[in-house]
Amino acid sequence: MNVLGGELEPCSLDPPTGFYRDGLCRTEGRDPGFHVVCAIMTEEFLEFSRKVGNDLSTPRPEWRFPGLRPGDRWCVVALRWQEALEAGVAPPVVLEATHASALEFVSLEDLRAHAA
């Protein structure tokens, strides 16, 4: 289920995202990071993420990770999105592709304010 109460839509199949790399921001309790917010990458967010220790721009083939560019959609950690919000660099969010469990970490109001 997504944050709007509907069926969870795919975030991205190119590049393939999600804990299971199936395009969906879902965890089923197996993902300790809660990669449940479908975000559209921006240069500011990618730089912020790199500075806090998570380089999302560099390809990591061993993890089936192509490296991200502005405009790519990616399932990001809910708490990282909240940190970015507090730093003023939260990327746009695709609400229909953001899992309802994100609401344990961020408010629907903040997500709506950053809806793509």
N, C-alpha and C positions, 0 to 999 in steps of 0.2 A: 504494500500500500504506500502511496506517496503522501507528502505533507498536506495535500488538499483532500485526502480521503479517497482518491481514485486509484485505479490500477497503476502500478509503477511502470513508467515508460523507460525505454532505453536511454542512456546518457550518451554513449558513443561506442560505435563498433569499429571506427577508424580514427584514432587508434582504439583498440579494444581496452575498455576500462572496467573497473569494478574489482572487488576482491577476488572474484572468480574469473575475471577477464571475459565475462559474457555480455558486457555492455550495460549491466544493471548495477546501480548503487545499492546493493543489498549485502547483508552479512550473515543472517541466520545465527548470530551469536558466535561465529567462528573468527571474526575479524576483530582483534583487540583494538585496532585503531579507529573503527567505525568510519570507514570510507563511504559515507552515505549522502554527501551533499554533491549534487551534480553542478559543477561550476564551469563557467566559460573562462578559460585562462586569459589573463591580461599580463602585460609586461610587468606592471607594478606588483601583482600577486606572485608571479614567478620569481621576481627578485626578492620579495619579502620571504618567500618560502626557502629560497637558497640561503638567505642570511640567518634564518633560524634553524638551519641544519638539514633541510630536505630539498636537495637540488632536483627539481622536476624537469629541467631543461636538457640535461645530459642523458643521451641514450644509455641504457643498461640492458643489453641483449640477454644477459643471463637471467634477468627477471622478466623477460618479454616486455620491456619498457622502451618505447621508441624515443623518449624525450619529447617534451611538449613545447608548443609555440603558442603565442597569443592567438586566440580564436578556437583552439582545441577545447573540447569538452572533456572533463575528467572528474571522476569520483574522488573528492577530497575528504580528508578527515574532518569531522564536524567541529572538533575543538580548534583545529587549525583555521578553519573558516571563521570561527568566532574570534580568534586571536587577530586575524587579518581585519575583521570588522573593527575591532578596538584600535587597530593601528591605522585605520582609514584607507585600507587597500583591499577590502573584500571584493572578490570578483562577482560578476553577475551569476545568478542561480537559475537553473531550469527547474521550476517547482514540480512539474509533473514527473520528473526523473529523479527527484530527491526523496529518499526513503523517509517514511514517517518517524523512524527512530532518531532522525536528526533533531527532532523536537525535544529530545532529552537533554540536548546540549545548546541549542540555539532557539530563539523565539520565532514563531511563525511571522510575527510582525517584522522582525529584521529580515527574514528571508523574503517576504513579500516586497519590502522596500528595495531589495536588490534583484528582484525578478527580471529575467531577460525578456 
